[in-house]
Amino acid sequence: MKALQKNDDIYVRACESADMSLPEQSQDHATIDDLYEQLETLEETVDTPTERMEVRRARRVVDRISHNGAVSRAITTFTGKDKAEAFVGSVVIGMPLLVEDGVIEIGEFLAETPAFFVGNLALAVSLVVGILYVAEFRDVKITDPYLGLLPRRPLWVLAIAFATATAMMTLWGRVTWDDPWVNLCQVSVIFTAMAIGGSLGDIIPGE
């Protein structure tokens, strides 16, 4: 019972510390990472070895809970594993469409109406950004953007989807590049679907 009481005290002190250190407007959006930081701070400020041991124990419990999926941690990095997940998601969603003749017809239509081709690309970008940041499937943070403006994650997801669509359309003989403009438009149809799949494949498994 005493050990449970000590753990409860540790959590209470960490949460109270988090409330005091976070700006008032951010307290409603505190994440598990904020709790980690407060536990680290608390470990440095406690007075006795016993209390430090209890703080470390609390940190291990929080780490175990977060990795078991009981607590959703913010996604802050984009690693090789994320790129592989985006590729797999692109293939899973896009592959069934590769055999559909309707894709070829839609691509020819887009080639005849360049404004719709641009609109299709804008739709793909909007869907990726919406899935990653607006729909809130996960708490995805923008960190270290290119040139200080361009988020890494959507750029990589879009690039992977486009490269995958181009490679598979070419590999399976769906485009021969004898008419580059028409073939590009046809690839863009598959690209839109693969961009959706890449976004979901990237964030659903978490970080």
HUTAMO-V843519 format. One record per residue. N is the residue number from 1. PSI is psi in degrees with one decimal (* if undefined). BURIAL is b if it has 16 or more other C-alpha atoms within 10 Angstrom, else e. D_FIRST is the distance of its C-alpha to the first C-alpha in Angstrom with 1 decimal. Layout:
{{N/PSI/BURIAL/D_FIRST} {N/PSI/BURIAL/D_FIRST}}
This chain:
{{1/-39.1/e/0.0} {2/-38.9/e/3.8} {3/-41.5/e/5.4} {4/-40.6/e/5.2} {5/-39.5/e/6.2} {6/-44.3/b/8.7} {7/-41.7/b/10.0} {8/-42.7/e/10.6} {9/-39.9/e/12.4} {10/-47.5/b/14.4} {11/-42.6/b/15.6} {12/-45.1/e/16.5} {13/-38.6/e/18.4} {14/-44.3/b/20.1} {15/-39.5/b/21.2} {16/-38.9/e/22.4} {17/-40.0/b/24.3} {18/-42.0/b/25.8} {19/-37.8/b/27.0} {20/-33.6/e/28.6} {21/-24.3/e/30.3} {22/144.6/e/31.7} {23/149.6/e/34.9} {24/-37.7/e/34.5} {25/-15.0/e/36.5} {26/-10.1/e/34.4} {27/-31.1/e/30.9} {28/-12.1/e/31.5} {29/21.2/e/32.3} {30/143.0/e/29.5} {31/177.1/e/28.7} {32/-28.8/e/26.1} {33/-34.8/e/28.3} {34/-39.9/b/27.8} {35/-39.3/b/24.0} {36/-47.6/b/24.7} {37/-40.4/e/27.0} {38/-35.0/b/24.7} {39/-37.9/b/21.9} {40/-43.5/b/24.7} {41/-42.0/e/25.8} {42/-37.2/b/22.4} {43/-33.6/b/22.1} {44/-18.7/e/25.4} {45/-14.2/e/24.6} {46/158.8/e/21.2} {47/-29.4/e/21.9} {48/155.8/e/20.0} {49/-34.3/e/19.7} {50/-42.5/e/15.9} {51/-38.6/b/16.0} {52/-40.5/b/18.7} {53/-38.6/e/16.8} {54/-37.1/b/14.0} {55/-44.2/b/16.9} {56/-39.3/b/18.6} {57/-40.7/e/15.7} {58/-38.9/b/15.7} {59/-39.9/b/19.5} {60/-38.2/e/19.3} {61/-45.5/e/17.2} {62/-42.2/b/19.8} {63/-42.4/e/22.6} {64/-44.0/e/21.6} {65/-44.4/e/21.3} {66/-38.5/e/24.7} {67/-19.0/e/26.4} {68/-3.2/e/25.3} {69/2.7/e/27.1} {70/-25.4/e/24.2} {71/131.9/e/25.3} {72/117.2/b/29.0} {73/151.9/b/29.9} {74/143.5/e/33.2} {75/117.5/e/36.2} {76/-18.5/e/37.9} {77/163.0/e/40.0} {78/101.6/b/42.8} {79/-179.1/e/42.9} {80/-34.7/e/45.1} {81/-40.6/e/42.6} {82/-38.6/b/43.0} {83/-40.9/b/46.8} {84/-40.2/e/46.7} {85/-38.5/b/44.7} {86/-38.9/b/47.2} {87/-47.3/b/50.1} {88/-43.6/b/48.6} {89/-38.6/b/48.1} {90/-44.7/b/51.6} {91/-44.0/b/53.1} {92/-42.5/b/51.2} {93/-38.7/b/52.4} {94/-28.4/b/55.8} {95/-43.9/b/57.0} {96/-27.1/e/57.9} {97/-18.4/b/60.0} {98/-25.7/b/62.0} {99/0.6/e/64.1} {100/126.3/e/64.8} {101/-22.9/e/68.4} {102/-29.8/e/67.2} {103/-41.5/b/65.6} {104/-42.3/b/69.0} {105/-42.6/e/70.7} {106/-41.0/e/68.1} {107/-40.1/b/68.5} {108/-37.8/b/72.3} {109/-43.5/b/71.8} {110/-34.9/b/69.7} {111/-31.4/b/72.4} {112/-21.3/e/75.0} {113/83.4/e/72.9} {114/-30.5/e/71.3} {115/-37.8/e/69.6} {116/-32.1/e/67.6} {117/-45.4/b/66.7} {118/-41.2/e/65.3} {119/-36.0/e/63.5} {120/-41.4/b/62.0} {121/-42.1/b/60.7} {122/-37.0/e/59.3} {123/-43.6/e/57.6} {124/-45.4/b/55.9} {125/-43.5/b/54.7} {126/-40.5/e/53.4} {127/-42.4/b/51.6} {128/-49.0/b/49.8} {129/-40.7/b/48.8} {130/-43.9/b/47.7} {131/-42.1/b/45.5} {132/-40.6/b/43.9} {133/-25.0/b/43.4} {134/-43.3/e/44.2} {135/-20.5/e/42.9} {136/40.2/e/39.3} {137/-36.9/e/38.5} {138/162.3/b/36.5} {139/88.9/b/35.8} {140/124.1/b/38.7} {141/146.5/e/39.5} {142/115.8/b/42.9} {143/141.2/e/42.8} {144/57.8/e/45.7} {145/153.2/e/48.5} {146/134.7/e/52.0} {147/16.6/e/54.3} {148/2.3/e/51.5} {149/-38.2/e/52.2} {150/114.7/e/52.0} {151/137.1/b/48.6} {152/-45.1/e/48.3} {153/-54.2/b/46.5} {154/-33.7/b/49.1} {155/-43.8/b/52.0} {156/-41.2/b/50.8} {157/-44.6/b/50.1} {158/-42.6/b/53.6} {159/-42.7/b/55.2} {160/-42.6/b/53.6} {161/-42.7/b/54.6} {162/-43.8/b/58.2} {163/-40.0/b/58.6} {164/-43.8/b/57.3} {165/-44.0/b/59.5} {166/-46.4/b/62.6} {167/-44.6/e/62.1} {168/-36.4/b/61.5} {169/-37.3/b/64.3} {170/-44.9/e/66.6} {171/-39.5/e/65.4} {172/6.8/e/65.9} {173/18.6/e/69.3} {174/-27.4/b/68.4} {175/144.1/b/70.0} {176/-6.5/e/72.8} {177/24.2/e/73.1} {178/-21.9/e/76.8} {179/86.0/e/76.1} {180/-39.1/e/73.3} {181/-48.3/b/72.8} {182/-42.7/b/72.6} {183/-37.5/b/70.3} {184/-42.3/b/68.0} {185/-38.2/b/67.7} {186/-40.8/b/67.0} {187/-35.0/b/64.3} {188/-27.4/b/62.8} {189/-48.3/b/62.2} {190/-37.9/b/60.0} {191/-42.0/b/58.4} {192/-45.7/b/57.2} {193/-42.0/b/55.4} {194/-31.1/b/54.0} {195/-39.5/b/52.7} {196/-47.8/b/50.6} {197/-39.4/b/49.4} {198/-38.5/b/48.7} {199/-47.2/b/46.6} {200/-40.9/b/44.5} {201/-31.1/b/44.3} {202/-48.7/b/43.1} {203/-24.5/b/40.2} {204/-42.3/e/38.9} {205/-13.0/e/37.2} {206/-165.5/b/35.6} {207/*/b/35.8}}
